[in-house]
Amino acid sequence: MPLTDSLRDDILAAVPSLRAFAISLSGNGDRADDLVQETLLRALANIDSFQPGSNLPAWLFTILRNLFRSDYRKRRREVEDAEGSYAKTLKSQPGQNAHLEFEEFRAALEKLPQDQREALILVGASGFSYEDAAAICGCAVGTIKSRVNRARSKLSAMLYVDGAEDFGPDDTVRAVIGGSGG
Amino acid sequence: MKDFKAQKTAAPAKQGGLNPEIQSRIGHQLRAMYDDVVRQGVPDRFAELIRKLDAPGGSSSDFGDASKTEGRD
């Protein structure tokens, strides 16, 4: 459909959650904003292929996710940005304990396999249904459900098991995390 | 951090090997992290991008200028 005023407003309205999704995926604010920009350009260039009445946020999230995955493959070998780049993107300064807990959570989230992380974020934070999340990720609903469950179990093991403060040499944690530490 | 650790000794899991209390804690942290970004709204950079594309005869060139977002912190 053509880019009407209301469609443009709807796209703008989706930008904050697109950014949140991009940052959760990439763990890096600058990279995330580049992803969002690229997503908007793609969306606007392909606006004719958007079906009026269908789920606009899901359509935009699908574009962003696909871009992230190709981008991720490209950048794998590049040097990762310094720790804390995520925190820099936050306006509010959480209290010390809350900040520490937040950092632990963020670090644990980054250790999840990409498939599980994105499923958990789409369902647990973006508020998509399992069906929408499955459409965004191009997989079956049951696959999304099991990815979300595995993501929760791993986070739980990393964050709430004794001796897991630095996700260190705890056998249970190591067993659950599997090969993702390499 | 005391109550944070107390979670570790909470009752054993019911469904899917996961304690509901821990599950809700994970959900809460996930949303807190996400909403922190959502609350920042739409940076000028993106509002401008869409406005430019919408303008009559607007071209899609030269959107690489990120200077608007430098002062984020």
gemmi code that builds the backbone of each chain (N, CA, C; Angstrom):
import gemmi

chains = {
    "A": [
        ("MET", (0.842, -1.194, 0.000), (0.000, 0.000, 0.000), (0.880, 1.247, 0.000)),
        ("PRO", (0.355, 2.409, -0.458), (1.176, 3.625, -0.477), (1.436, 4.129, 0.941)),
        ("LEU", (2.446, 4.980, 1.052), (2.800, 5.508, 2.367), (1.852, 6.652, 2.739)),
        ("THR", (0.792, 6.311, 3.409), (-0.152, 7.329, 3.865), (0.360, 7.964, 5.151)),
        ("ASP", (-0.272, 9.075, 5.532), (0.109, 9.729, 6.784), (-0.040, 8.794, 7.974)),
        ("SER", (-1.138, 8.050, 7.979), (-1.392, 7.217, 9.154), (-0.408, 6.043, 9.200)),
        ("LEU", (-0.041, 5.540, 8.029), (0.946, 4.465, 7.994), (2.302, 4.985, 8.473)),
        ("ARG", (2.634, 6.183, 8.036), (3.897, 6.787, 8.476), (3.896, 6.973, 10.002)),
        ("ASP", (2.766, 7.429, 10.535), (2.669, 7.586, 11.986), (2.814, 6.242, 12.698)),
        ("ASP", (2.210, 5.207, 12.111), (2.302, 3.884, 12.726), (3.740, 3.367, 12.722)),
        ("ILE", (4.451, 3.660, 11.639), (5.851, 3.239, 11.568), (6.670, 3.973, 12.623)),
        ("LEU", (6.445, 5.279, 12.723), (7.153, 6.065, 13.751), (6.855, 5.539, 15.150)),
        ("ALA", (5.583, 5.175, 15.364), (5.180, 4.705, 16.682), (5.865, 3.382, 17.042)),
        ("ALA", (6.282, 2.644, 16.023), (6.929, 1.356, 16.279), (8.427, 1.505, 16.553)),
        ("VAL", (8.979, 2.717, 16.285), (10.422, 2.906, 16.415), (10.958, 2.614, 17.825)),
        ("PRO", (10.292, 3.097, 18.895), (10.845, 2.809, 20.222), (10.990, 1.312, 20.507)),
        ("SER", (9.994, 0.520, 20.133), (10.134, -0.912, 20.414), (11.090, -1.593, 19.436)),
        ("LEU", (11.194, -1.055, 18.221), (12.204, -1.591, 17.301), (13.609, -1.378, 17.870)),
        ("ARG", (13.814, -0.206, 18.455), (15.122, 0.071, 19.065), (15.390, -0.863, 20.235)),
        ("ALA", (14.360, -1.048, 21.059), (14.533, -1.926, 22.220), (14.861, -3.352, 21.774)),
        ("PHE", (14.173, -3.793, 20.737), (14.435, -5.132, 20.203), (15.859, -5.205, 19.648)),
        ("ALA", (16.246, -4.188, 18.879), (17.574, -4.179, 18.271), (18.676, -4.164, 19.335)),
        ("ILE", (18.458, -3.389, 20.400), (19.467, -3.334, 21.456), (19.529, -4.655, 22.210)),
        ("SER", (18.366, -5.259, 22.454), (18.382, -6.546, 23.137), (19.086, -7.606, 22.296)),
        ("LEU", (18.934, -7.517, 20.999), (19.573, -8.500, 20.122), (21.071, -8.279, 20.043)),
        ("SER", (21.461, -7.022, 19.834), (22.872, -6.760, 19.534), (23.675, -6.393, 20.767)),
        ("GLY", (23.004, -5.965, 21.832), (23.720, -5.576, 23.041), (24.533, -4.310, 22.844)),
        ("ASN", (24.226, -3.550, 21.805), (25.048, -2.389, 21.479), (24.170, -1.298, 20.888)),
        ("GLY", (24.114, -0.155, 21.574), (23.201, 0.901, 21.179), (23.452, 1.487, 19.802)),
        ("ASP", (24.725, 1.718, 19.474), (25.027, 2.334, 18.181), (24.687, 1.399, 17.027)),
        ("ARG", (25.056, 0.150, 17.188), (24.754, -0.834, 16.166), (23.252, -1.008, 16.031)),
        ("ALA", (22.577, -0.946, 17.177), (21.129, -1.119, 17.184), (20.462, -0.006, 16.392)),
        ("ASP", (20.914, 1.225, 16.583), (20.289, 2.334, 15.865), (20.570, 2.253, 14.366)),
        ("ASP", (21.742, 1.754, 14.007), (22.006, 1.539, 12.578), (21.051, 0.495, 12.011)),
        ("LEU", (20.796, -0.536, 12.809), (19.861, -1.576, 12.390), (18.457, -1.011, 12.203)),
        ("VAL", (18.051, -0.165, 13.136), (16.716, 0.426, 13.055), (16.626, 1.311, 11.811)),
        ("GLN", (17.669, 2.086, 11.575), (17.661, 2.951, 10.392), (17.540, 2.136, 9.113)),
        ("GLU", (18.340, 1.086, 9.040), (18.306, 0.221, 7.862), (16.923, -0.427, 7.709)),
        ("THR", (16.344, -0.793, 8.838), (15.000, -1.394, 8.832), (13.969, -0.414, 8.267)),
        ("LEU", (14.044, 0.837, 8.712), (13.084, 1.839, 8.242), (13.248, 2.085, 6.745)),
        ("LEU", (14.493, 2.159, 6.297), (14.725, 2.385, 4.866), (14.192, 1.222, 4.031)),
        ("ARG", (14.446, 0.003, 4.521), (13.923, -1.172, 3.814), (12.394, -1.164, 3.798)),
        ("ALA", (11.834, -0.866, 4.944), (10.381, -0.894, 5.059), (9.754, 0.122, 4.108)),
        ("LEU", (10.322, 1.323, 4.102), (9.750, 2.369, 3.257), (9.956, 2.059, 1.777)),
        ("ALA", (11.089, 1.450, 1.459), (11.347, 1.088, 0.063), (10.413, -0.026, -0.404)),
        ("ASN", (9.979, -0.850, 0.546), (9.138, -2.002, 0.191), (7.716, -1.857, 0.706)),
        ("ILE", (7.317, -0.623, 0.932), (6.028, -0.395, 1.571), (4.878, -0.967, 0.736)),
        ("ASP", (5.092, -1.083, -0.565), (4.049, -1.643, -1.430), (3.736, -3.090, -1.088)),
        ("SER", (4.700, -3.775, -0.501), (4.471, -5.180, -0.193), (3.815, -5.377, 1.179)),
        ("PHE", (3.616, -4.267, 1.905), (2.922, -4.399, 3.184), (1.417, -4.529, 2.949)),
        ("GLN", (0.825, -5.554, 3.538), (-0.607, -5.793, 3.381), (-1.386, -4.929, 4.361)),
        ("PRO", (-2.241, -4.037, 3.838), (-3.035, -3.195, 4.737), (-3.821, -4.083, 5.709)),
        ("GLY", (-3.867, -3.678, 6.944), (-4.629, -4.444, 7.922), (-3.830, -5.540, 8.596)),
        ("SER", (-2.672, -5.882, 8.025), (-1.873, -6.891, 8.721), (-1.044, -6.213, 9.811)),
        ("ASN", (-0.318, -7.032, 10.542), (0.378, -6.557, 11.729), (1.655, -5.786, 11.348)),
        ("LEU", (1.582, -4.459, 11.418), (2.721, -3.628, 11.014), (3.959, -3.847, 11.894)),
        ("PRO", (3.793, -3.819, 13.239), (4.981, -4.077, 14.062), (5.641, -5.419, 13.732)),
        ("ALA", (4.831, -6.459, 13.534), (5.405, -7.775, 13.216), (6.169, -7.726, 11.896)),
        ("TRP", (5.637, -6.990, 10.939), (6.307, -6.846, 9.642), (7.656, -6.141, 9.821)),
        ("LEU", (7.657, -5.057, 10.600), (8.897, -4.312, 10.835), (9.914, -5.139, 11.629)),
        ("PHE", (9.421, -5.852, 12.622), (10.318, -6.696, 13.431), (10.955, -7.790, 12.564)),
        ("THR", (10.154, -8.306, 11.616), (10.688, -9.343, 10.729), (11.848, -8.792, 9.901)),
        ("ILE", (11.665, -7.583, 9.376), (12.730, -6.951, 8.591), (13.969, -6.754, 9.452)),
        ("LEU", (13.760, -6.234, 10.664), (14.895, -5.959, 11.541), (15.640, -7.243, 11.909)),
        ("ARG", (14.868, -8.256, 12.215), (15.492, -9.527, 12.595), (16.338, -10.092, 11.449)),
        ("ASN", (15.787, -10.041, 10.243), (16.534, -10.560, 9.100), (17.807, -9.756, 8.852)),
        ("LEU", (17.696, -8.446, 8.998), (18.877, -7.600, 8.850), (19.906, -7.931, 9.914)),
        ("PHE", (19.440, -8.113, 11.140), (20.358, -8.416, 12.229), (21.107, -9.716, 11.958)),
        ("ARG", (20.374, -10.694, 11.474), (21.003, -11.992, 11.250), (22.047, -11.937, 10.138)),
        ("SER", (21.781, -11.173, 9.093), (22.806, -11.087, 8.047), (23.966, -10.209, 8.516)),
        ("ASP", (23.610, -9.157, 9.250), (24.624, -8.270, 9.817), (25.515, -9.021, 10.802)),
        ("TYR", (24.864, -9.848, 11.613), (25.576, -10.599, 12.639), (26.611, -11.525, 12.014)),
        ("ARG", (26.182, -12.177, 10.949), (27.113, -13.087, 10.276), (28.309, -12.319, 9.729)),
        ("LYS", (28.020, -11.131, 9.176), (29.089, -10.304, 8.615), (30.081, -9.858, 9.674)),
        ("ARG", (29.551, -9.523, 10.852), (30.402, -8.878, 11.851), (31.035, -9.837, 12.838)),
        ("ARG", (30.719, -11.089, 12.709), (31.185, -12.057, 13.690), (32.667, -11.930, 13.981)),
        ("ARG", (33.430, -11.723, 12.929), (34.876, -11.735, 13.108), (35.419, -10.394, 13.584)),
        ("GLU", (34.554, -9.387, 13.539), (35.033, -8.076, 13.980), (35.141, -7.999, 15.502)),
        ("VAL", (35.904, -7.053, 15.943), (36.102, -6.891, 17.368), (34.812, -6.397, 18.025)),
        ("GLU", (34.451, -7.060, 19.123), (33.248, -6.644, 19.840), (33.484, -5.306, 20.543)),
        ("ASP", (32.432, -4.542, 20.650), (32.552, -3.265, 21.352), (32.764, -3.480, 22.850)),
        ("ALA", (33.283, -2.464, 23.467), (33.593, -2.571, 24.885), (32.333, -2.844, 25.715)),
        ("GLU", (32.540, -3.514, 26.830), (31.450, -3.753, 27.770), (30.813, -2.426, 28.182)),
        ("GLY", (29.548, -2.474, 28.468), (28.915, -1.275, 28.992), (28.349, -0.370, 27.921)),
        ("SER", (28.495, -0.731, 26.667), (27.955, 0.127, 25.626), (26.432, 0.164, 25.707)),
        ("TYR", (25.865, -0.915, 26.205), (24.420, -0.943, 26.377), (24.005, 0.074, 27.445)),
        ("ALA", (24.714, 0.030, 28.561), (24.350, 0.906, 29.676), (24.387, 2.372, 29.261)),
        ("LYS", (25.283, 2.701, 28.349), (25.403, 4.076, 27.877), (24.131, 4.579, 27.202)),
        ("THR", (23.360, 3.644, 26.670), (22.166, 4.046, 25.947), (21.013, 4.344, 26.889)),
        ("LEU", (21.218, 4.094, 28.166), (20.122, 4.268, 29.117), (20.122, 5.669, 29.702)),
        ("LYS", (18.988, 6.274, 29.733), (18.880, 7.625, 30.265), (18.850, 7.604, 31.793)),
        ("SER", (18.074, 6.707, 32.344), (17.939, 6.659, 33.798), (19.103, 5.878, 34.396)),
        ("GLN", (19.604, 6.358, 35.498), (20.668, 5.667, 36.193), (20.094, 4.842, 37.327)),
        ("PRO", (20.058, 3.538, 37.186), (19.512, 2.723, 38.259), (20.411, 2.776, 39.486)),
        ("GLY", (19.858, 2.449, 40.644), (20.658, 2.409, 41.867), (21.723, 1.342, 41.754)),
        ("GLN", (22.664, 1.366, 42.704), (23.826, 0.495, 42.568), (23.473, -0.988, 42.509)),
        ("ASN", (22.695, -1.445, 43.484), (22.331, -2.855, 43.487), (21.519, -3.223, 42.267)),
        ("ALA", (20.572, -2.359, 41.974), (19.722, -2.618, 40.823), (20.572, -2.636, 39.559)),
        ("HIS", (21.567, -1.749, 39.538), (22.419, -1.672, 38.364), (23.236, -2.953, 38.197)),
        ("LEU", (23.764, -3.441, 39.323), (24.542, -4.665, 39.289), (23.689, -5.831, 38.807)),
        ("GLU", (22.494, -5.905, 39.370), (21.602, -6.984, 39.009), (21.239, -6.879, 37.521)),
        ("PHE", (21.045, -5.639, 37.086), (20.716, -5.389, 35.694), (21.852, -5.843, 34.774)),
        ("GLU", (23.078, -5.508, 35.174), (24.232, -5.901, 34.375), (24.368, -7.417, 34.304)),
        ("GLU", (24.101, -8.065, 35.445), (24.165, -9.531, 35.461), (23.135, -10.110, 34.510)),
        ("PHE", (21.965, -9.511, 34.543), (20.893, -10.015, 33.684), (21.253, -9.824, 32.218)),
        ("ARG", (21.743, -8.640, 31.904), (22.107, -8.331, 30.528), (23.191, -9.291, 30.031)),
        ("ALA", (24.195, -9.516, 30.892), (25.291, -10.405, 30.506), (24.771, -11.827, 30.282)),
        ("ALA", (23.855, -12.250, 31.153), (23.301, -13.599, 31.012), (22.506, -13.713, 29.721)),
        ("LEU", (21.746, -12.680, 29.432), (20.934, -12.674, 28.216), (21.824, -12.807, 26.975)),
        ("GLU", (22.963, -12.129, 27.018), (23.866, -12.173, 25.865), (24.496, -13.538, 25.667)),
        ("LYS", (24.511, -14.343, 26.748), (25.097, -15.678, 26.628), (24.139, -16.690, 26.008)),
        ("LEU", (22.888, -16.319, 25.911), (21.926, -17.250, 25.321), (22.193, -17.403, 23.823)),
        ("PRO", (21.905, -18.587, 23.296), (21.956, -18.732, 21.837), (20.984, -17.741, 21.201)),
        ("GLN", (21.359, -17.253, 20.043), (20.581, -16.203, 19.394), (19.112, -16.571, 19.191)),
        ("ASP", (18.857, -17.802, 18.774), (17.475, -18.238, 18.547), (16.635, -18.103, 19.803)),
        ("GLN", (17.238, -18.501, 20.926), (16.492, -18.469, 22.178), (16.318, -17.049, 22.696)),
        ("ARG", (17.363, -16.259, 22.517), (17.292, -14.879, 22.996), (16.194, -14.113, 22.270)),
        ("GLU", (16.168, -14.232, 20.951), (15.170, -13.461, 20.219), (13.753, -13.942, 20.531)),
        ("ALA", (13.583, -15.259, 20.705), (12.250, -15.782, 21.025), (11.784, -15.248, 22.377)),
        ("LEU", (12.691, -15.278, 23.349), (12.339, -14.796, 24.685), (11.988, -13.312, 24.665)),
        ("ILE", (12.742, -12.526, 23.931), (12.488, -11.084, 23.875), (11.158, -10.787, 23.179)),
        ("LEU", (10.919, -11.444, 22.065), (9.683, -11.186, 21.316), (8.452, -11.497, 22.152)),
        ("VAL", (8.514, -12.615, 22.861), (7.345, -13.041, 23.644), (7.322, -12.363, 25.022)),
        ("GLY", (8.484, -12.310, 25.664), (8.525, -11.854, 27.050), (8.630, -10.352, 27.214)),
        ("ALA", (9.124, -9.641, 26.202), (9.291, -8.193, 26.355), (8.504, -7.413, 25.307)),
        ("SER", (8.581, -7.815, 24.050), (7.862, -7.073, 23.009), (6.366, -7.329, 23.094)),
        ("GLY", (5.986, -8.422, 23.712), (4.571, -8.692, 23.898), (3.888, -9.336, 22.698)),
        ("PHE", (4.660, -9.945, 21.803), (4.045, -10.649, 20.676), (3.485, -11.988, 21.148)),
        ("SER", (2.437, -12.428, 20.446), (1.910, -13.762, 20.718), (2.928, -14.779, 20.201)),
        ("TYR", (2.790, -16.027, 20.656), (3.663, -17.079, 20.134), (3.517, -17.174, 18.611)),
        ("GLU", (2.301, -16.968, 18.132), (2.036, -17.066, 16.694), (2.783, -15.970, 15.928)),
        ("ASP", (2.681, -14.725, 16.421), (3.394, -13.628, 15.766), (4.907, -13.842, 15.825)),
        ("ALA", (5.377, -14.281, 16.980), (6.812, -14.505, 17.136), (7.286, -15.587, 16.168)),
        ("ALA", (6.465, -16.606, 15.986), (6.806, -17.675, 15.051), (6.878, -17.129, 13.621)),
        ("ALA", (5.931, -16.251, 13.282), (5.933, -15.659, 11.944), (7.175, -14.789, 11.750)),
        ("ILE", (7.521, -14.013, 12.772), (8.690, -13.138, 12.680), (9.962, -13.967, 12.486)),
        ("CYS", (10.053, -15.071, 13.195), (11.268, -15.891, 13.131), (11.209, -16.944, 12.038)),
        ("GLY", (10.077, -17.042, 11.362), (9.952, -18.014, 10.288), (10.057, -19.450, 10.754)),
        ("CYS", (9.428, -19.758, 11.893), (9.470, -21.131, 12.377), (8.119, -21.509, 12.972)),
        ("ALA", (7.992, -22.745, 13.441), (6.721, -23.220, 13.985), (6.462, -22.646, 15.374)),
        ("VAL", (5.191, -22.555, 15.726), (4.815, -22.043, 17.041), (5.443, -22.887, 18.157)),
        ("GLY", (5.421, -24.200, 17.972), (6.007, -25.091, 18.980), (7.496, -24.843, 19.172)),
        ("THR", (8.162, -24.478, 18.090), (9.596, -24.182, 18.167), (9.839, -22.946, 19.022)),
        ("ILE", (8.993, -21.926, 18.812), (9.119, -20.711, 19.615), (8.902, -21.035, 21.091)),
        ("LYS", (7.864, -21.814, 21.363), (7.578, -22.151, 22.763), (8.761, -22.854, 23.413)),
        ("SER", (9.348, -23.790, 22.696), (10.441, -24.516, 23.336), (11.687, -23.640, 23.462)),
        ("ARG", (11.889, -22.730, 22.509), (13.032, -21.807, 22.635), (12.852, -20.892, 23.846)),
        ("VAL", (11.622, -20.407, 24.038), (11.356, -19.530, 25.180), (11.589, -20.287, 26.480)),
        ("ASN", (11.110, -21.517, 26.533), (11.295, -22.306, 27.750), (12.765, -22.578, 28.040)),
        ("ARG", (13.499, -22.907, 26.992), (14.929, -23.170, 27.201), (15.662, -21.904, 27.615)),
        ("ALA", (15.267, -20.777, 27.016), (15.897, -19.506, 27.384), (15.666, -19.201, 28.867)),
        ("ARG", (14.433, -19.399, 29.310), (14.124, -19.126, 30.720), (14.912, -20.047, 31.645)),
        ("SER", (14.999, -21.318, 31.266), (15.732, -22.263, 32.114), (17.206, -21.886, 32.209)),
        ("LYS", (17.773, -21.477, 31.088), (19.190, -21.128, 31.107), (19.434, -19.862, 31.919)),
        ("LEU", (18.574, -18.873, 31.727), (18.729, -17.639, 32.514), (18.614, -17.959, 33.994)),
        ("SER", (17.645, -18.800, 34.308), (17.439, -19.171, 35.698), (18.688, -19.832, 36.268)),
        ("ALA", (19.270, -20.732, 35.495), (20.477, -21.420, 35.960), (21.636, -20.453, 36.112)),
        ("MET", (21.749, -19.522, 35.185), (22.865, -18.579, 35.241), (22.718, -17.578, 36.372)),
        ("LEU", (21.486, -17.153, 36.634), (21.285, -16.042, 37.568), (20.921, -16.480, 38.982)),
        ("TYR", (20.281, -17.612, 39.102), (19.724, -17.956, 40.407), (20.274, -19.244, 40.991)),
        ("VAL", (21.402, -19.698, 40.476), (22.032, -20.891, 41.041), (23.235, -20.453, 41.870)),
        ("ASP", (23.441, -21.101, 43.013), (24.544, -20.726, 43.901), (25.872, -20.751, 43.167)),
        ("GLY", (26.688, -19.733, 43.446), (28.024, -19.681, 42.871), (28.039, -19.208, 41.437)),
        ("ALA", (26.928, -18.668, 40.988), (26.850, -18.269, 39.582), (27.089, -16.781, 39.403)),
        ("GLU", (27.651, -16.135, 40.433), (27.753, -14.678, 40.375), (28.478, -14.176, 39.143)),
        ("ASP", (29.548, -14.864, 38.788), (30.214, -14.431, 37.565), (30.051, -15.490, 36.475)),
        ("PHE", (29.010, -16.266, 36.603), (28.721, -17.336, 35.643), (29.926, -18.250, 35.520)),
        ("GLY", (30.606, -18.400, 36.650), (31.883, -19.095, 36.656), (31.796, -20.606, 36.723)),
        ("PRO", (32.690, -21.192, 37.499), (32.937, -22.623, 37.378), (31.910, -23.493, 38.104)),
        ("ASP", (30.661, -23.154, 38.003), (29.637, -23.984, 38.611), (29.245, -25.070, 37.611)),
        ("ASP", (29.329, -26.314, 38.072), (29.099, -27.425, 37.135), (27.704, -27.407, 36.534)),
        ("THR", (26.725, -27.098, 37.399), (25.351, -27.073, 36.901), (25.211, -26.025, 35.814)),
        ("VAL", (25.746, -24.852, 36.117), (25.645, -23.758, 35.153), (26.337, -24.132, 33.853)),
        ("ARG", (27.536, -24.675, 34.011), (28.290, -25.029, 32.827), (27.539, -26.055, 31.974)),
        ("ALA", (26.936, -27.006, 32.668), (26.201, -28.035, 31.947), (25.031, -27.427, 31.191)),
        ("VAL", (24.362, -26.495, 31.840), (23.177, -25.909, 31.214), (23.561, -24.973, 30.078)),
        ("ILE", (24.621, -24.190, 30.315), (25.032, -23.247, 29.280), (25.529, -23.982, 28.040)),
        ("GLY", (26.097, -25.152, 28.265), (26.564, -25.930, 27.126), (27.747, -25.264, 26.467)),
        ("GLY", (27.803, -25.294, 25.182), (28.988, -24.823, 24.469), (29.016, -23.337, 24.201)),
        ("SER", (28.085, -22.579, 24.770), (27.963, -21.188, 24.356), (29.080, -20.309, 24.894)),
        ("GLY", (29.929, -20.854, 25.779), (30.950, -20.005, 26.378), (32.181, -19.849, 25.501)),
        ("GLY", (32.254, -20.593, 24.403), (33.458, -20.565, 23.600), (33.497, -19.359, 22.731)),
    ],
    "B": [
        ("MET", (21.102, -7.078, 47.480), (21.313, -8.348, 46.825), (20.852, -9.508, 47.670)),
        ("LYS", (20.451, -9.255, 48.927), (20.065, -10.377, 49.787), (18.847, -11.119, 49.257)),
        ("ASP", (17.821, -10.347, 48.919), (16.612, -11.048, 48.467), (16.834, -11.657, 47.094)),
        ("PHE", (17.793, -11.114, 46.379), (18.153, -11.669, 45.078), (18.653, -13.105, 45.258)),
        ("LYS", (19.515, -13.284, 46.286), (20.062, -14.622, 46.530), (19.019, -15.543, 47.144)),
        ("ALA", (18.117, -14.950, 47.903), (17.111, -15.782, 48.552), (16.292, -16.548, 47.524)),
        ("GLN", (16.207, -15.963, 46.342), (15.444, -16.626, 45.285), (16.022, -18.006, 44.972)),
        ("LYS", (17.297, -18.135, 45.201), (17.957, -19.371, 44.807), (17.485, -20.569, 45.618)),
        ("THR", (17.006, -20.321, 46.829), (16.594, -21.437, 47.656), (15.078, -21.591, 47.664)),
        ("ALA", (14.412, -20.907, 46.758), (12.957, -20.996, 46.700), (12.513, -22.408, 46.324)),
        ("ALA", (11.227, -22.635, 46.485), (10.651, -23.967, 46.255), (11.011, -24.508, 44.873)),
        ("PRO", (11.122, -25.828, 44.781), (11.483, -26.428, 43.504), (10.442, -26.195, 42.409)),
        ("ALA", (10.872, -26.410, 41.219), (10.044, -26.084, 40.065), (8.805, -26.954, 39.934)),
        ("LYS", (7.826, -26.388, 39.280), (6.634, -27.173, 38.993), (6.612, -27.573, 37.526)),
        ("GLN", (6.411, -26.578, 36.656), (6.312, -26.913, 35.245), (7.578, -26.541, 34.500)),
        ("GLY", (7.987, -27.456, 33.624), (9.141, -27.193, 32.778), (10.414, -26.948, 33.577)),
        ("GLY", (10.473, -27.459, 34.795), (11.676, -27.322, 35.600), (11.941, -25.910, 36.058)),
        ("LEU", (10.931, -25.037, 36.009), (11.189, -23.652, 36.376), (10.198, -23.148, 37.422)),
        ("ASN", (10.763, -22.688, 38.506), (10.008, -22.073, 39.581), (9.254, -20.836, 39.072)),
        ("PRO", (7.950, -20.771, 39.355), (7.143, -19.636, 38.845), (7.668, -18.288, 39.329)),
        ("GLU", (8.220, -18.294, 40.550), (8.742, -17.052, 41.098), (9.947, -16.558, 40.286)),
        ("ILE", (10.800, -17.493, 39.939), (11.961, -17.151, 39.120), (11.514, -16.739, 37.723)),
        ("GLN", (10.541, -17.437, 37.218), (10.017, -17.117, 35.891), (9.494, -15.688, 35.859)),
        ("SER", (8.793, -15.301, 36.906), (8.239, -13.950, 36.926), (9.348, -12.919, 37.128)),
        ("ARG", (10.384, -13.312, 37.849), (11.515, -12.410, 38.039), (12.241, -12.167, 36.717)),
        ("ILE", (12.410, -13.217, 35.955), (13.051, -13.087, 34.644), (12.206, -12.182, 33.742)),
        ("GLY", (10.898, -12.421, 33.754), (10.005, -11.599, 32.942), (10.085, -10.142, 33.332)),
        ("HIS", (10.147, -9.902, 34.623), (10.208, -8.529, 35.112), (11.494, -7.840, 34.659)),
        ("GLN", (12.609, -8.520, 34.798), (13.888, -7.913, 34.409), (13.970, -7.679, 32.907)),
        ("LEU", (13.441, -8.636, 32.184), (13.444, -8.516, 30.729), (12.663, -7.286, 30.289)),
        ("ARG", (11.493, -7.112, 30.880), (10.663, -5.961, 30.498), (11.267, -4.651, 30.981)),
        ("ALA", (11.887, -4.683, 32.152), (12.502, -3.460, 32.672), (13.608, -2.984, 31.732)),
        ("MET", (14.404, -3.934, 31.264), (15.497, -3.622, 30.357), (14.946, -3.063, 29.035)),
        ("TYR", (13.950, -3.714, 28.533), (13.341, -3.348, 27.249), (12.638, -1.999, 27.342)),
        ("ASP", (11.849, -1.826, 28.394), (11.058, -0.599, 28.524), (11.928, 0.634, 28.754)),
        ("ASP", (13.107, 0.396, 29.332), (14.045, 1.504, 29.510), (14.358, 2.153, 28.163)),
        ("VAL", (14.489, 1.335, 27.153), (14.767, 1.854, 25.807), (13.499, 2.418, 25.169)),
        ("VAL", (12.393, 1.698, 25.338), (11.127, 2.152, 24.742), (10.786, 3.557, 25.230)),
        ("ARG", (11.043, 3.805, 26.510), (10.702, 5.111, 27.094), (11.505, 6.261, 26.500)),
        ("GLN", (12.598, 5.945, 25.827), (13.386, 7.027, 25.211), (12.679, 7.627, 23.998)),
        ("GLY", (11.620, 6.976, 23.556), (10.842, 7.538, 22.452), (11.548, 7.414, 21.109)),
        ("VAL", (11.198, 8.325, 20.201), (11.759, 8.294, 18.851), (12.872, 9.328, 18.731)),
        ("PRO", (14.120, 8.893, 18.578), (15.211, 9.863, 18.397), (14.971, 10.702, 17.138)),
        ("ASP", (15.452, 11.947, 17.175), (15.282, 12.874, 16.048), (15.699, 12.251, 14.726)),
        ("ARG", (16.782, 11.513, 14.824), (17.341, 10.882, 13.634), (16.277, 10.128, 12.825)),
        ("PHE", (15.415, 9.408, 13.522), (14.435, 8.581, 12.815), (13.209, 9.380, 12.387)),
        ("ALA", (12.813, 10.301, 13.232), (11.685, 11.152, 12.857), (12.032, 11.918, 11.582)),
        ("GLU", (13.274, 12.396, 11.551), (13.744, 13.167, 10.403), (13.812, 12.304, 9.141)),
        ("LEU", (14.303, 11.102, 9.328), (14.440, 10.185, 8.195), (13.086, 9.961, 7.529)),
        ("ILE", (12.094, 9.699, 8.331), (10.766, 9.425, 7.775), (10.155, 10.682, 7.175)),
        ("ARG", (10.415, 11.817, 7.807), (9.907, 13.072, 7.277), (10.525, 13.357, 5.900)),
        ("LYS", (11.822, 13.161, 5.790), (12.517, 13.429, 4.528), (11.984, 12.547, 3.415)),
        ("LEU", (11.770, 11.283, 3.732), (11.295, 10.360, 2.714), (9.889, 10.703, 2.273)),
        ("ASP", (9.180, 11.337, 3.189), (7.793, 11.649, 2.900), (7.650, 12.906, 2.057)),
        ("ALA", (8.690, 13.745, 2.093), (8.619, 15.024, 1.381), (8.507, 14.802, -0.115)),
        ("PRO", (7.791, 15.698, -0.812), (7.668, 15.570, -2.262), (9.051, 15.627, -2.894)),
        ("GLY", (9.311, 14.697, -3.772), (10.604, 14.657, -4.428), (11.733, 14.258, -3.488)),
        ("GLY", (11.382, 13.797, -2.305), (12.387, 13.396, -1.326), (13.207, 12.230, -1.850)),
        ("SER", (14.498, 12.307, -1.611), (15.346, 11.202, -2.048), (15.829, 10.448, -0.819)),
        ("SER", (16.240, 9.239, -1.038), (16.638, 8.431, 0.103), (18.137, 8.497, 0.347)),
        ("SER", (18.802, 9.455, -0.334), (20.252, 9.534, -0.154), (20.592, 10.304, 1.116)),
        ("ASP", (21.837, 10.129, 1.549), (22.371, 10.931, 2.632), (21.632, 10.788, 3.945)),
        ("PHE", (21.306, 9.561, 4.314), (20.727, 9.354, 5.641), (21.746, 8.815, 6.630)),
        ("GLY", (23.005, 8.873, 6.215), (24.021, 8.297, 7.093), (24.461, 9.239, 8.200)),
        ("ASP", (23.974, 10.446, 8.194), (24.408, 11.424, 9.186), (23.782, 11.158, 10.539)),
        ("ALA", (24.609, 10.700, 11.466), (24.077, 10.322, 12.775), (24.356, 11.385, 13.820)),
        ("SER", (24.775, 12.575, 13.377), (25.211, 13.580, 14.340), (24.121, 13.952, 15.327)),
        ("LYS", (22.878, 13.811, 14.900), (21.758, 14.167, 15.774), (21.707, 13.325, 17.039)),
        ("THR", (22.247, 12.137, 16.974), (22.118, 11.239, 18.120), (23.360, 11.245, 19.016)),
        ("GLU", (24.337, 12.095, 18.677), (25.580, 12.084, 19.457), (25.368, 12.375, 20.937)),
        ("GLY", (24.514, 13.321, 21.212), (24.384, 13.779, 22.592), (23.396, 12.982, 23.416)),
        ("ARG", (23.282, 11.712, 23.107), (22.269, 10.895, 23.762), (22.392, 10.836, 25.278)),
        ("ASP", (23.595, 10.811, 25.767), (23.730, 10.703, 27.208), (23.810, 12.076, 27.806)),
    ],
}
model = gemmi.Model(1)
for chain_id, residues in chains.items():
    chain = gemmi.Chain(chain_id)
    for i, (resn, *xyz) in enumerate(residues, 1):
        res = gemmi.Residue()
        res.name, res.seqid = resn, gemmi.SeqId(i, " ")
        for name, pos in zip(("N", "CA", "C"), xyz):
            atom = gemmi.Atom()
            atom.name, atom.element = name, gemmi.Element(name[0])
            atom.pos, atom.b_iso = gemmi.Position(*pos), 0.0
            res.add_atom(atom)
        chain.add_residue(res)
    model.add_chain(chain)
structure = gemmi.Structure()
structure.add_model(model)
structure.setup_entities()
